[in-house]
Amino acid sequence: MRLFGQDGRLFGREAECSALDALLAGARSGRSAALLLRGEAGAGKTALLRYGLSRAPGALVVSGVESEADFPFAGLHRLLLPLLPHRERLPAGQRAALEVACGLAEGPPPDLYLVSLAALTLLAASPRLCVADDVQWLDRESARALAFVARRLHAEGVVLLFGMRTAGDDPGLFAGVPVLDVGGLTRDAALALLSAVVATEIDLSLAEHIAETTGGNPLALTDLGRELTADQWRGAVPLPEPVPIGSRLESHYSARVRSYSPATRTWLLLAAAGAGGRSEHLLAAARLLAVTPEDAGPAESDRLVAGSPPVDFRHPLVRSAVYGDASPARRRAVHAALAEATTDPAEADRRAWHLASATVAPDEEVAAELERRAGRAGARGGYTARVTFLSRAAELTPDPAVRAGRQVEAAGAAMAAGAPARALSLLDVVERERLSGPVLGSALLTRALATVNTGAPTGLRDAPGLCLEAAAAFGDDHVRARRAAVQAVDHAIGAEHLGGIAETVVAAEAARLAGTDPDGLDGLLLAGYAAFILDGYEAGAPKLRRAVAAIADPAVPDETLLRRFVVGVNYSNLLWDDAAKLVLLDRAEAAARRTGALHALDLVHFVGAMTEATLGRLDRADRHDATGQRIRRSIGQTADQEQVWRHPELVAWRAPDGFRETVPHALEVFAMLNLGGMHSVTLLATAMLENASGAYAAARELVLRIVEPGRPRRYAYALPELVEAALRSGERAAAEGALADLTTAARSSGTPLALGVLERSAALLAGPERAEQHYRDAIELLGGTASHGDLARARLLYGEWLRRRRRRRDAREQLAGALAMFEEVGASVFAGRARRELAALGESVTSAVPMTDETALTPQEAAVARLARAGATNGEIAAHLFLSASTVDYHLRKVFRKLGVSSRRQLREALRD
């Protein structure tokens, strides 16, 4: 049994200590690990972390301090302090982000994940144990950064241990990090601990009662062991009720503190309020309050605190008890003294917070200082701290209109911090009648974005209307009005027919605002949308083309590109412009990686998967989807949806078991959430599957739910499905009408892809003397595009036509080519159709044999291998995949072993894409 650790709190922790030993032993062999120790107050998490520290000299240590929870990256800065002299080894982007976050340099607000990657790179270069205790009190930015590092560790030799006090089961920001719950001691361990602590005779039944009542909590057992009298331990005098455990421990410490002299209580309160500050500031404040470190004597005798200063509280609950039990007036006096004593400009944030804590009535001077500090926090990437500063500034603002403006600004900061629910709660307390002009516009835009991001069923339905209201509120500020209108367009595209406002209304306002800057990016975006919605393909296509070219311009800044690329991809879809789509996606991915914007990168891969699935390049779509899932796990979004919910347009090509049964439920959910775009995509994907399976009448009915015959608009690219479905279900007139609409749209587009699918569809309706030329033209046009799926389908249809003309050799050539193309990407439904056609020709065709589990690369290995094959160094691959160079080396060695190669040169020859 373990009999060591402060206060003996490692009694009975053999399993936990063995787990830590195993992690540290693995690190010595180059393996990395992360572990979150979670339990109630006094359970012994800190003692276990100290045990780990005793086994790993040179570790990096940081503890969360409640008073520093609003200072961005404070915890990360303290943890990495010994490694910062080596930051010049970091890639330039990572180094710049880390320096701004730590206040070592000026620059634009850094992306959280670029800072996180810098931390990972530094730790991987100097592997050791890292311990972060009381992470529930770390500033949010530091907690998210360290959680990111924990989820990306693999083969660096780094062990990252966290200690968290929590009453629930949700690790919150640390989702995805392995958890070790630290509970109470067993009966025997609790009795052994009491025997070691109590110096007198113990009644066994009484000791068992205490062990059961405290739940084996080591801190409660230790305190009771030292506080109960000998008569109480013999059972002659009753025990105190209730026994101090869990939340009652704080009350227990509060009662102890109340027994001290006023001077002692003031010193302890000063130490609690000034935790994390500089010692000289604490001593200066003490002089203002006429107390000295010697006043801590009684508390030191009771082992509640040590050191003077810095003061080390025996347990965070002691600090909490000291601060919570003090009167509000006494706390304000202590904060006022700390504010007066904090004169270093580098500590301006801390001084402002002390001023705010010392102020009870509205005070514009203090509020304005908090607003300035909020701006400084935002400049360092501390969006959560910015929310806190602005919220407190609003509370202290005397003028109601100014207060409302600061509340709106705080809500906007909450959205930037990724907290849409908090943004809505901040907006809900704003007095609407106090808002007007640009402030009202900002409030409406924030509400629109927040409701969509919280997943509220009415979010996407209401967002376009809110954005148009915002555009009107901005008035003559045309720049902001146009931005609001572009957001309305973006939301309207997502909501489609399920939006709460007609797209023609959105388009009319877009047309009006486009005229305020006809040659600017947002003006071009608005003009393209307005022309397409109001006037159709012939008028809209040229303006859509100008808008796409403007977004794809290499001179567009990264931030703007990441805000607008989705609109550009949507416009490219309308134009059947596969080349423009792929250029936009490549540029957006590069921009997101450069800036470390992982949320934007996740969106790039989501849109990339949709795009590649539409083009029939299912292997590439799978790659985008897998990358997106890895990114979401890295940032703590661990609940992966089934692929049918993310990408029905990809799953339909393969139609796994249960897909058709899932579709009605998916459509119901998408309708409930007003996700009109996903609703329509699911209908179109299912129609494609029905065409592939020969269920043409069902396919026709599905497509008719998303197209309007005689008026080709957004889903003109669904018309080829309608031509085939209608013709083969005996509705030739409907097929001819669909072809007429397709002709209008495709010729307005003029791209090889549009003209290729037009020729393929025309071939279906053409007579024998003209059909073959249409098929040949379709194959030639589509062969010059990225649309693998459309080309394969053209060859399949041509092969079917040839077989029915009894041209067996020609048919075999086209059908075999189509089958190879479908099997190459795993398009099993169309592959089955091609295989049946070949069988009708007397061919014996078997399914492709997949790679075995032993030889197949994992998605992570495949990603590393592709980049290595292209000539990237380990460091470049690490930056690209948000890994450490050590982890890249680990994966690359596994790739070499699986593929039977020993060099990058051989890899280029051996790796099939």
N, C-alpha and C positions, 0 to 999 in steps of 0.2 A: 504493500500500500504506500502511496506517495505521502510523505510527511514533510513537505517543504512548501515554500511560497509564502508571500506576505499573509499574516494572520492564519497560516495553515490552511489556506483555501484550496490546496490541491489534494486534500485528503480524498481518496476514492476516485481519483481522476485518471486511473491507469489507461483506460481506453482512449480518452482524449489526448493524453500525453503521447501515447503510442502513435496516434494518428499524426500528431505534429512531428514526431521523430521520423515517421515514414516520409512525410513531405520534405523535410530537410535533407534526409538521405537521398531522396530522388533528385533534389537540386544539386547535390554534389556530383551526380551522374549526368547533369545537364538538363534534367526535366524541370519544367516549371509547374507551379500550382497556385491556386488561390482558394481561400477558405474564409467563410463568414461565420464567426462564432456569435451566436445569438442567444440571448436569455434575459431573464428579468434582473432587476437591480440586485446586486449582491450575489449573483449565481457563481461568480468566479471567472468571468471572461477575461478580465484584466490579468488575473493571476496566471491563467493559461498562456496569455500572450507573453507575459514576463518569463514564463518557463521557456517558450520558444526563443526569446531573446537570449536567455542564458545559454542556449545551445548553439547560437549563431553570432559570434562576435562581429562587430562592424555593421550591424543592421541599421537601417533607417527607420526612424520612429516619429510618429505624429499622433497627437490626441485631439479630437474635436473639442472645441471650447465654445460653449453656448453663446458667449458674448462676441465671438468672431464669426458666427454663422452667416452674417450679412456682409462679410468682406470677401469679395470674389477672389478665388484661387489662393486664399490665405493658407489653407491647409496643405495644398499641393506645393506651394512655395516653401513652406517650412520643411516638408518631407524631402524635397529635392535639393535643399540648400547645399549639402556637401557635394552634389554632383554638378551644380550650376557652373563652376569654373571650367567644366569640360563641354559646355554647350556649343563651342565653336565647331565641334565635330558633327553637329546636327546638319541635315540638309537646310538650305537657306530659309525655306518657307516655314519649316518646323521651328527653327531657331528664332525667327522674327515673331512668330505667334507666342512662343513661350516667354520671350523677353517682355512683350507687351502685357501678357497675362500676369507676370510677376512684378510689373512696375519697373522693369529695368530699362525700358526703352519706350519711346512714343511710336505710335503707328495706328493703323485702322483697327477696329475691334477684331480680335482674332476669333476664328471659329473654334468652338470647344473641342472638336475632335482632332483638329490639327495640333492643339495644345496637348491633347491626350496622346496623340501619336509621338509627339516630342518626348513626353514622359516615358512612354514605352521604349523608345529608342535609347534614351539615357540609361534606363534601368537595365536594358538588355546588354549594353556595353560595359556595365559594371555590376554583374549579377550578385545578389545578396538577398537576405531576408528584409522585407519591408512590413512594418506593423502600423496599422492605423486603428486606434482605439476610439471608442465613443463616436463612431461615424455618423450617428444620428444627429450630431452637433457640428459636423463639418459643414462648411459652406457648400451650397448645392453644386457649384461648378467643380470644386475639388472632388466631391463625392462622385459626380458623373464621370469625371476624368479617370479617377482611380478604378471605378467599376469597369470602364472601357478597357483599361489596361488589364484588369483581371480576366476579362473575357477573351482577350487576344493573346494571353500568355500561352506558350506551348513548349518551346525547347530552348529557353534562354538560361535556365538555372536560377530563375527568380521565384521566390515564394512570397506571396502577398497575403497577409493575414489581416482580417478586419474583426473588430469587436463592436457589437451593436446591442443596445438595450432596447427591447421592443416588447410590446404586449400582444402583438398580433402575429399572424403567420406570413404576412406579405413582406418580403425584403425590400420592396419599393425600388429605389434607384439601383439596388444591387441584384435585381432579378437576373437570373442566369448564372450567378456565382454560387458554387456549392455551399451548402449551409450545414453547420454542425450546431444543433440545438444543445445548449448547456443547461441542463435541468438541475434539480435538487440532488443532494447526496443520497445514497442508499442508507438504510437503517444502520448497518454496521459501520459505514464510513462516518455517518453523523455522530454515532456514539464514540467512535475513535477520536473525532475532532474535539468533542466536548471533554473527553478524558485528557487530551493534551492541553486544553486551554484552562480548565477548572482545576484550581490547586487544592480543593477540599474534597471530601467524600461526596459521591453522587448517588442519589437514589435511582436505581436502574429503571424502575417504572416511570419515574418523573423524567428521566433523560429520554426514554422512548416517547413519552408524551410530547416533549419539546421538539424532538426530531420530527414527529408526525405533524405537529401544529405548524412548524416553520416550513414544512415541505422540504426539509433538508437544505434550506438556503444557507450557504456557508457564512455569509456576512451576518445574518441574524443569529446563527448559532454562536459565532465568535463574540458578538456583542453581548449576548445574554450570558455567555460563559464568564465574561469579565465583569458583568454588572450585578448579577444576582448574588445575594449574600449566602454565606455558608448555611444559614438556617433555611433559606429557600431551596437550596440544593438538597438538603436532607428531607425536605417536604414538610418542615415544621411551620413555614410561613407561606401563604398563597403567592402564586406568580402574578405578575402584572397582566391585566387583560385590556385590550387584546394583545396577543403576542406580536411584537413588531416584525412584520414581514411584508415584502413587496412594497406597495404604496404606503403602508404604515411605517416603513423604515424612515421616511422623510419626516413624518410627524414625530417620530422618536428622537431624531436628531434636532428638530426644532425645539422640543421641550428641553433638551440638554443646553442648547444655545441660550434659551431664555433665562437660564440660571446664572449666566455670566454678568459681569458688570457692564454698564453702558459703554465704557471705553473698549472693552474686549469685543462687544457686539459690533461697535463701529469699525474697529480694525478688520474684523472678519467680513463685514459687509463691504468694506472698501476692497478687500482682496477678491471677494466674489464678483463685484461689479467691474473691477479692473482686470479680471483674468485675461491673459493674453497680451496685456499692455507692457510697456517698459517699466523696469523696476524704479528708475529715477522719477518717473511720473507718479507712480504709486506712492513713493515716499513724500514727494512734494504735496500731493493731495492729503496725505496723512498729517502733514504739518498744518495745512489749512483747517483741518478738523480737530487739531490738538490731540492726536493720538500717535502712538509709536509702535514699532514692532514688538516691543516688550509687553504690550498689552495683550499679545496673543498667548501669553504664558499658560493660563488655565486651559485653553483649547489644546495647546500642545501637550499638556499633562494628560489630557483625556484622549490623546492620539487622534484628534480630529483634523489637525493641520500640522504641517512641518515646514520649516524654511521661512525666512522673513527678510526681504522678499527674494526671489519669487515664492509665493505661497503655494504649497502643494496640499490640496485637500485630500483627506484620506480616501474619499470616494466622491464621485460627482453628486451623489445624493446629499452629501454634507453641504456642498456649495449651493445646491438648489434649496436646501432647507434654510440656510442663512439668508439668502436673498428673498425667498418667498415669505419668510416670517417677518421681515422688516416692514415697518409701516410705509405707505407710499411717500409720506413727507420725508422720512429718513432716507429712502432710496433716492429721492430727488436731490437731497442735500449732498449725498455722496457723489452722484453723477455730476452735480455742479462743480464740486471740488476737483473731480477728475478732468472735467472739461477745461477748467482754469489752469490745471497743472500740465495739460497736454499741449505743448507749444511747438513741437517739432512739425514742420510742414509735411513731412512724410506721414505723419499720423493724423492728417486733417480729417480723414473719414471717421476715425475713432472719436476725435474731438466733436465732430458734428453729431455723432450718435449719442454721445454723453450729453450734449446740449439738448438734444431732442428728448432724452429720458429725464432731464432735469426740468423740462418745461411742461406746465399743466394747462395753461391758457393759450389760446391762439396767439402766435407771435410770427409776424411776417419775416422778420430778420432771420429767425431760426429756420423757418420753412424755406426761405430762399437759399440758405446755406445747404440744407438737405437736398434741394433741387440741383444745386451745383455738384454736390457729391454724387448724386444719381447720374449726372452726365459723365463724371469721371469713371464711375463703376461701369457704365455702358461702354465707354471707350476701351476698357480693359476686357470686354467680353463678359462682364458680370451682370447679365440681364436679370437674374433673380435678385441680386442686391439692389439693382436699379428699381425694381418693383417695390422693395421694402422701403427704400429711401423716399420714393415718390409718394407712397401711401401714407407714410408718416408726415411728409411735407404737407399733403392735402389735409390731414387731420389738424395741423397747426396753422392752416391758412385762414385768416380772418375774412377775406372777401369771398362771398359765395361763388361768384363767377370764376375767379382765379382758382378756387378750391375745385370746382367742377373740372376745369381744364387740367389740373394736376391729376385728378382721378382718372380722366380719360387717358392721359399720358401713361399713368401707371398700368392701365389695362393694356395699352399697346406694348408696354415693356413685358407684361406677362405673356403676351402672345409670342414675342421674340424669345422668351425664355422657355417656350414649349409648354406653357401652362394655360391652355384655352379655358378650362373650367374656372381658374382663378380670374382670368380676364373678364369672363361673364359676370362673376360675382362682384368684381369691382365696378363694372358698368351698371349693375343693377341698383347700386346705391347712389348713382349720380342723379341729381335733380335735372330732369330733361329740360325743364323750362329755362335752366341756366345756360343751356348750350345753344350756340348759333354759329353760323359761318364755318370756317375751317375746323373748329373744335368739334362741332356737330358732325361734320364730314368724317373726321378721324374716328369718332365714336361709332358711327354707323359701319365704317369699313372694318373696324376691329370686331364689332359684333357679328358681322357677316362671316368673317374668317373664323372666329371662335366657335360659332354654332356649327359650321361645317366640320371643324376639326374635333369637336367633342362627339361627333357622330349623332347629333340630335336628328330625329327623323325629319324635322322640318327644315334642317339647316340648309341643304342644297336647294330646296324649294324656294326659300325666302331670300337666299343670298343675292341673286341678281337684282331684285327690287331694292334691297338695302344699299347695294353698291350704286344704283342709279340715284337714290335719294342722296347718297354721299356726294356724287358728282354735282348734283344741283346745289348742295350746301356749299361746296367749294367756290361756286359762283365764278368770279373773274379770275380765280387762280386756275387757269386752264391746264397747267401741267398736272396738278393733283386731280383735277376733274377728269382728264383723259386717263390717268392711271386708274381711277375708280371705275371708269367706263370699261377699260380693258379687263378689270377684275370681274365686272358684270358679264362681259362676253365669255370669259373663262368659265364662270359658274354656269352660265346659260348653256354652254356646250356640254358641261357635265350633267346638267339636269334634263336637257332636251325637252321632250314632250311632257315631262313631269314637273317642270318648273312652275312657280307660282305666278309668273308674268310671261306674256307671249313674247317669243323671240323677235317678232316684228317690232314690238315696243323697244326692246333692247337695241335692235338694229337702227331704229329711227334716232335714238339718242346717240348711238355710235356715229351715225352719219353727221349729226349736228356738230359733235365735238371733233370729228376728224377734220372739219374745215378750219379749226383753230390752229392746226399745224399740219398741213397736208403732206409735207415731205419728211416729217419726223417719224421715228419708229412707231410710237403709239398711234399717231395719226394714220399711218399706213395700215396698221393692224385693224383699227376701227373702220377705216374705209373699205377694206377687203371684206370684213364680216358683213357690214351694212349692204354692200352691193350684192353679195351672194344671197343673203336672206331675202332681201327686198326684190331683187331683179333677176335672180337665177344665174345659171352657169355662164351664159354667153357674156353677160355684163360683169359677173363677179370674178371669173377666172383670171383675167389680166390683173385685177387689183389684188387678188389673193397671191398671185405670183410675185408682185412687187413687195408685198408684206413679207413673204417667206425669204426673199432675197435680202431684205433689210435685216431680218433676224440673223441670217446666216453670215452676215458681213463680219469678217474677222476683227473689225475695229470695235464691235459691240463689247462693252465691258463684261467681265465674268458675272458680276452680280445681276446685271440686266439680262444677260443670256439665261441664267438660271431661273429668273422670274418669268421669262417669256417663251422658253423653248417648247413647252407643252402646246401653247397656242400655235406655234409654228408647225409642229408635227401634225396637229389637227388640220391646219390649212393644207399641208402637204397631202394628207389623206384625201381631202376633197379634190385635189388636183391629180391624184394617182402619181404623185412625184416621189418615187421610191428613192431616187438619188438624193433629193433635198432632205428627206426624212433622216437618212443615214448620216448625212453630213451634220445635221443639227444634233443628232444624238451623240456622235463622236465628239463634237465641240463641247456639248454640255457635260459629257463625262469627264473630259479633260479639265474643264473649268471647275467641276465639283471636286476632283482629286487635287487640283492645285490649291484650292482654298480649304480643303478638309471638310467640305460641307456634306456630311454623310447623309443627312436627311434628303438633301437634293440629289445625291448620288443614288440613293434608294429609289427615288422617283424616276431618275434617268433609266435605271434598270427595269423598273416596272413598265414604263413606256416602251423601252427597248424590247422587252419580252412580247408585248402586244404587237409591236411593229413587225418583228421577225416572224411571229406566228401568222400574221396577216400575209406575209410574203411566202409562207410555207417553209421557212428555214427553221424548222423546229429544233434542231440541235442548238442553234444560236439562241433561240428563244429560251430553251432550257437553261443555257448558260447564264443568260440575263436573270432568269428567275432564281437560280441557285445563288448567284452573286447577291441579289437583293435579299434573299433569306439570310445569308451570312452577315450582311450589313445590319439587318434588323436584330439579329442575335447580338452583334457587337455593341449596339446601342441600347440593349436591354429589352427589346421587343421580342420576347421568346415564344409567344403564342402564335405559331404558324397556322394559317388557314390551309385547308385542302386546296390544291391547285385549281379545282373547278370554280372556287369562289374568286380567286385572284385572276385567273386567265382561262375563262371558258373557251375563248377563241383558239387557245393552244390545245386544250384537252379534247375538243371536238374532233381534231384530226385523228385521234387515237381511239376515242369512244371506249374508255375502260368500263368494266362492269359497274353498273349503277349510275352511269352518267345520265342516261335518259330519265331515270327516276329522280335524280337530283335537280334537274332543270326546272320543273315547276316550282319547287321550293325556293330555288335561287331567284327565279323571276319574282316571286312573291316578296322576298326580302328586299330585292333591289327596288321594287315599286314602293314598298313601305318607307324606304330611306330616300325616295325620290332620286335614285341614281339612274336617271333615264339613259345615260350613255351605256352603263353596264347592262341595263335591261335590253337595249337594242342589240348590243354586241352578242349577248347570249342568244337572242332570237336568231341572229344571222349565223352564228356558229352552229346552232342546231340545224338550221336550214341546210347548211353545207353538208353536215353529217347525213341528213336525210337524202340529199341528192346523191351522196357517195354510196348510200345503201340501197338506192333505188326506190325510196319512198317519196316519189315526186309530188304527189298531191299534198302530203304533209309539209314538204319543203315550200311549196307554193304558198300555202296559207301562212306560214311563218314569215316569209319575206314580205307579204302584203301587209303585215302588221307594222312594218317600218318604212315602207316606201309609199309614195302617193302617185299613182299612175297619172301620167300627163304633166307632172310637175317634178322633174328630177332635182333633188337638193342633196342633203347631207349623205344619204345612203344610196347615192347613185352607184357606188361600187358594189351594192348588193344586187344590182340589176342583172349581171351575168347569171347569178343563181336563179333569178326569177325566169329568165329566158329558158334555161334548161329545164327547170321544174315545170313551168307552164306547158312547154311544148310536149314534154314526155308524159304529162298527165292529161293530154288531150285538149289543152286550152291554147290552140294555136293563135287565136286573136289576141289573147293576153300576152303571149310570147312576143308577137309582133309589136304590140304597144310598148312592151318593156324594151325591145330592141331600138325602137324609135327614140325613147327617152335616153337610152344608153348612147345612142349616136350623138345626140345633142351634147351630153356631158363629156363624152370621150373626145369629140372633136374640139370642144372648147378647151379641154385640158391640153391635148396635143402631145402628151408624153408617149414614149414607146409602150409603156405599161397600159395606159388607157386605150391606145389604138390596138394593142395586141389582144386585150380581152374583148374589144369590140369585134375584131376579126374572128376570134374564136366563137363568139356568140352568133355572129352573122353566118358562120359556117353551118351551125345547127339548123338554121331556117332556110338555107340556100338549097337550090336544086342540085342534082348530081353533077351537072356541068360546071357549076361555080363553087361548090363546097370545098373541093380539094384546094383550090387556090387560096381560099380564105384560111384554111387550116395551115397551109404552108406559110402564108404571110403572118399568121398569128405566131407560129413557132419562131420565125425569123425575128419578129419584133420582140417577143418575150425573151428570146435568147440573149438579147442585149440589155436585159434588166436584172434587178436583184430578185425578182419574184420567182423563186424556185418552184413554188407550188403551182402558180398559174401556168408556167411552162410545162410542168409535168402533167397537169390536167389537160392542156392542149394536146399533148402527145397521146394521152389516154383516149380522148374523144376522137382524135384522128385515127388511132389504131382501131377503135370500135367501128368507125365508119368504113375503114378499109376492110375489116373482116366481113362486114355485111355486104361489101362489094365483091367478096370472095377473092380478094388480093392477099392471099395468105402470107406470102413472104414479106410484103410491105407492112402488113398489119403486125406480123411478129416483131419486126424491127422497132416500130413505134411503141408497141405494148411492152416489150422487154425494156426499152429505154425508160418508159414511164415507171415501170415497176422498180427498176434500179434507183430512180430518183426518189420514189416514195419510201423505199426501204432505207435509203441513205439517211433519211431524217426521221424515220420511225412513224411515218404516216400510215398506220396499219389499216385503216378503213379503205382508203383509196388503193393501197397495195393489194388488199384482198380482192377488190373489184378488178384490178389489172390481172391478178393471178387467175381469176375465173375466166377472163377473156382469153388468156393464153391457153388455159385448159381446154377451152372450146376449140382451139386450133390443134389440140392433140399434144400440146407441150406438157412436160412434167416439170412442175415448178415447186420448189420447197422454200420455206421461210428462211430468212437470213438467221445465222446463228450468232447470238449476242456474245460479248466477251464474258468470261467467267469472273466471279467475285475476286479470284486471286490475281487476275491480271488487269482488271478494270481500275482506272484511276478514280480516286474520290474527286468531287468537284473542286476542293481546295488544291489537290495535287495537279489536277488538270489545268487550273488557272496558273499555277506556278510554272508548269511545264510549257504552256503556250508562250508565256513571257520570256522564259529562258531560251526557248527555241528561236524567238525573235531577236535574241542577242542582249536582253536586259541583264544587268548585273544583279547580284543578290540584294544590294541596297536599293536599286531601282525597283525591283520586284516588291521589296518590303514596303516602300512608300506607296506603290500602286495598290497593293492589297491590304494596306493598313495592318501589317504584321511587323515583327522584328526580323532582322537579317538572320538571326539564329534559327528562327522558325522556318524561314524560307530554305535555309540549308538543310534542315531536317526533312522537309517535304521533297526537296530535290533529290536527296539521297534515296528516298523511297521510290521516287519516279524512276531513277536509274536502275534500281534493283528490279522493279516490276517489268520494265521494258528491256532489260538485259543490255544496257548501254553503260558507258563509263565516262562520257564527255558530252558537252553541249553540241559538238559537231555531230556525233552519232545520234543525239536526240533529234536533231533536225531531220535526219534520215528515217528514224524509227517511229516518230510520233505521228499517228494519224489524227486529223482534226475531228 
